[in-house]
């Protein structure tokens, strides 16, 4: 037991938190975070991730958010460009209102590596027992073509868009990375 507690202490010293609770309690915590707009990352056992995803990804929500299976071609591009396998199974595709470039799974992985580093991405993908669920993530999708936030309803001034509502990017579905869940209304 000492070894596990020292690892918890290592997490706490960095200002992070470890929560231990029953399966149903953790599922309820994730649901409340989603519905309450709270941003959090949950590292949970696969059975909990499956229960949360079954609750969250209803057929209606999949249609509403435009989520689709990532194509084999895009999977191969991710593998070839970044040397990563089994990174992302589903995502929505959103068009940059500034330049028209489509932001999908490839762009998401590219931005993740640029933001967090390849080692951090690989560490998540290497999880064997835990699955990462991102709830109401705060990252904003950035178009790799024009380097502007991906929004809708903004005003084009010169080479950029001013204002507008950020368009959420939905993604996930691997054995180590369940993806994200967002609460509130879809802003399209």
Secondary structure in CASP SS format (residue, H / E / C, confidence):
PFRMAT SS
TARGET T0000
AUTHOR 0000-0000-0000
METHOD secondary structure of the structure
MODEL  1
X C 1.00
X H 1.00
X H 1.00
X H 1.00
X H 1.00
X H 1.00
X H 1.00
X H 1.00
X H 1.00
X H 1.00
X H 1.00
X H 1.00
X H 1.00
X C 1.00
X C 1.00
X C 1.00
X C 1.00
X C 1.00
X C 1.00
X C 1.00
X C 1.00
X C 1.00
X H 1.00
X H 1.00
X H 1.00
X H 1.00
X H 1.00
X H 1.00
X H 1.00
X H 1.00
X H 1.00
X H 1.00
X H 1.00
X H 1.00
X H 1.00
X H 1.00
X C 1.00
X C 1.00
X C 1.00
X E 1.00
X E 1.00
X E 1.00
X E 1.00
X E 1.00
X E 1.00
X H 1.00
X H 1.00
X H 1.00
X H 1.00
X H 1.00
X H 1.00
X H 1.00
X H 1.00
X H 1.00
X H 1.00
X H 1.00
X C 1.00
X C 1.00
X H 1.00
X H 1.00
X H 1.00
X H 1.00
X H 1.00
X H 1.00
X H 1.00
X C 1.00
X E 1.00
X E 1.00
X E 1.00
X C 1.00
X C 1.00
X H 1.00
X H 1.00
X H 1.00
X H 1.00
X H 1.00
X H 1.00
X H 1.00
X H 1.00
X H 1.00
X H 1.00
X H 1.00
X C 1.00
X C 1.00
X C 1.00
X C 1.00
X C 1.00
X C 1.00
X C 1.00
X E 1.00
X E 1.00
X E 1.00
X C 1.00
X E 1.00
X E 1.00
X C 1.00
X C 1.00
X C 1.00
X C 1.00
X C 1.00
X C 1.00
X E 1.00
X E 1.00
X C 1.00
X H 1.00
X H 1.00
X H 1.00
X H 1.00
X H 1.00
X H 1.00
X H 1.00
X H 1.00
X H 1.00
X H 1.00
X H 1.00
X H 1.00
X C 1.00
X H 1.00
X H 1.00
X H 1.00
X H 1.00
X H 1.00
X H 1.00
X H 1.00
X H 1.00
X C 1.00
X C 1.00
X C 1.00
X C 1.00
X E 1.00
X E 1.00
X E 1.00
X E 1.00
X E 1.00
X E 1.00
X C 1.00
X C 1.00
X C 1.00
X C 1.00
X C 1.00
X C 1.00
X E 1.00
X C 1.00
X C 1.00
X C 1.00
X C 1.00
X C 1.00
X C 1.00
X E 1.00
X C 1.00
X E 1.00
X E 1.00
X C 1.00
X C 1.00
X E 1.00
X E 1.00
X E 1.00
X C 1.00
X C 1.00
X E 1.00
X E 1.00
X E 1.00
X C 1.00
X C 1.00
X E 1.00
X E 1.00
X C 1.00
X C 1.00
X C 1.00
X C 1.00
X E 1.00
X E 1.00
X C 1.00
X C 1.00
X C 1.00
X C 1.00
X E 1.00
X E 1.00
X E 1.00
X E 1.00
X E 1.00
X C 1.00
X C 1.00
X C 1.00
X C 1.00
X C 1.00
X C 1.00
X C 1.00
END
